[in-house]
Amino acid sequence: MSRSRKSDKASSAAITTIVSMRLYIAGSAPNSVQAIANLEAICRKHLKGIHKLEIVDILEHPLRAMADGVLVTPSLTKVLPLPVANVVGNLSDTSKVMLALGLKEKVE
Amino acid sequence: MNRMKKAIPQPLPKLATGIEGFDDLSRGGLPRNRTSLIIGGPGAGKTVFALQSLVNGIRRRQESGIFVAFEEASRQIIANGATFDWGLATLAKNKLFILDACLSPTAIQSGEFDLVGMLAMLKAKKQEIGAEWIVFDGIDVLLTLLRDPITEMQEIYRIRDWLADNALTAIITAKLDNGHTGDPHYGFMQFMADCVIRFERHLEHGVSTHRLGITKFRGSNFAAGEYPVSFGPSGIEVGATERTEITHAASTERISSGFERLDAMLGGGLFRGSSTLITGVPGTSKTTLAGKFAEAACQRGERTLFVSFDEGAEPIARNLSSVGIKLKPHIKSGLLRMYSARTETVSAEDHLLKIRALIREHQPRCMVIDPLTAIAKAGALGAARAVANRLIYMIKDEQVTVIITALNEGDDPQAESTDLQISSIADTWIHLSYVVRSGERNRALTIVKSRGTWHSNQVRELVLSATGLMLTDVYTAGGEVLMGTLRWEKEAEESARKTQRYAEFDHKRRELQFAEANTSAQIKALQMDLQRQRTALAMYSSDNNVRNVSSSDREKKLRKMRSADPATRVPGAEALHARHRIAPGPVKKGGNGAAK
């Protein structure tokens, strides 16, 4: 199963380039579930309307994931904008995810 | 290889690794559908062992396998594997799958991760290619990324369960840098594995040596202890000396050692497939004896391998030709293969491998190693001893008849044992020594032992000349063995005495013949004399009768004529008659009248 979620306000955002990401998870493994939650939170906060996220469940598409060079789960790949960046883990360290996605943390 | 003990009906199923020696140590290989852990320092041979087991399974049993490389990139693995003769690059892609599992150095880690996804991918791949084997190479690299000991343990558990569910024969390798105890996780990993193999590498006297030991094998008997590991053209080889049984065939065929007299001393020659040890101090012509054996083998048309250490093939052939042993034609014809090796800095293990490769390549029936003691030059003596033993066993396994020379170090010619302690394995042991007497050094040959055959207990002198080698009898005089000129003198003396005795005898015979001839001649002369005398006697007797008759007739006539005396005057007539009888001679001879 491949789920694609597009931001609600994708149409209004022509200001910045769209950030395209792929998140590889392994079913309902705790780290995977946590990664989805963490990433969605980051997107809500920092990438509203300017991101594309594909979630690939390795349990269902193992050979595709293998071809993509995925090793451990969860694993996030930023496909666009280039360069491609990889983050492994449940994405609990937000600052590192932001760094990988090329985002600056907003001061709360 | 699984030897059932008592009434245990189900031996642990195993998969042979095809690694020389290891399958003997482990009594059959690695546990099937179970996990084996290989631990050891960097460069100890873990990866080669794992990959080789996998490749052998693919090549020999058409199994397929997955190799998960955490440490090196797959192309590096293939490049390294290509240095062995496995044909790794050409192995069917659908039989061997190498997964690049090195995390990209640019990958950023954020929070915890797990192996759920990876194991799901591997399962899919396993089903796709029907894998029997799986190798996790360098799992420590992955585990260190987990950072947290509890997570590590959790993931190890995950792998264990996954392996059990998927019924894979698994090899997991892990680096272990600091000694044996390491950190607790390795202890934990050892617990989860059914078989644990430890690799070690260390320097011994400047030569790098690799060793391997099985420290655990659940549900199986195995050879405990450390065994030397070497890397040859076919990959890892384990110096397993603990073979469960020795299965050399025993031939009763005798082959010549090259010397008729030596064959005779050995009760008819060397047994086919036996090993003969020739010991001696330098210069006792060990090489010459070995060369003669090689030449004889070639003359029989048998493929022969001559391994020499620290002396080139050319000088050996030249030196041997000076005593009439011609090896060059056989080298040219390809029957004889000479191999000369340097011994410095080459470990005994490497020599063993090289010799094994040569045996497989040349397929000899006879072989010479001259001198085997040279392999102990570099590296530790203990290792060299083990190698020497294995070498001899290996040669015997190949049913090759071998002559091994060994140098006795030191000046004591009586010390017949060698540093390598191979004399107990050799079937026949010939010792060459110098006997120094009366300012001369002479070579003496003795057969110390020869298994399964009668052999001479005589010491023989070995004489080298341009025409060849000779074994001559030695003289014992006054309880001492005579050799060299002393023997020659004794021989000359003996021969002079013999000539003299013969001459004396001849003389006597002639004398006796003469005497015999003389006597028979005398007998003949006497017989002739006797004959003559007999004839004379016979003649005389008949003459006398005639005369007697005629004289009595004459008397009667005379009386008749006289008519004077009556016939009664017998006495007078008798007296006359008597007188005639008394002196017959002159009458018979007639005429001379000497008696009248």
Interface residues (C-beta under 8 A of the other chain):
Chain A: Y24 I25 A26 G27 A29 N31 S32 Q34 A35 N38 I58 L59 P62 L63 A65 M66 G69 V70 L71 V72 T73 P74 S75 A85 N86 V87 V88 G89 N90 L91 S92 D93 T94 K96 V97 L99 A100
Chain B: L99 D100 A101 L103 S104 T106 A107 I108 Q109 S110 G111 E112 F113 D114 L115 V116 G117 M118 A120 M121 K123 A124 K125 E128 L142
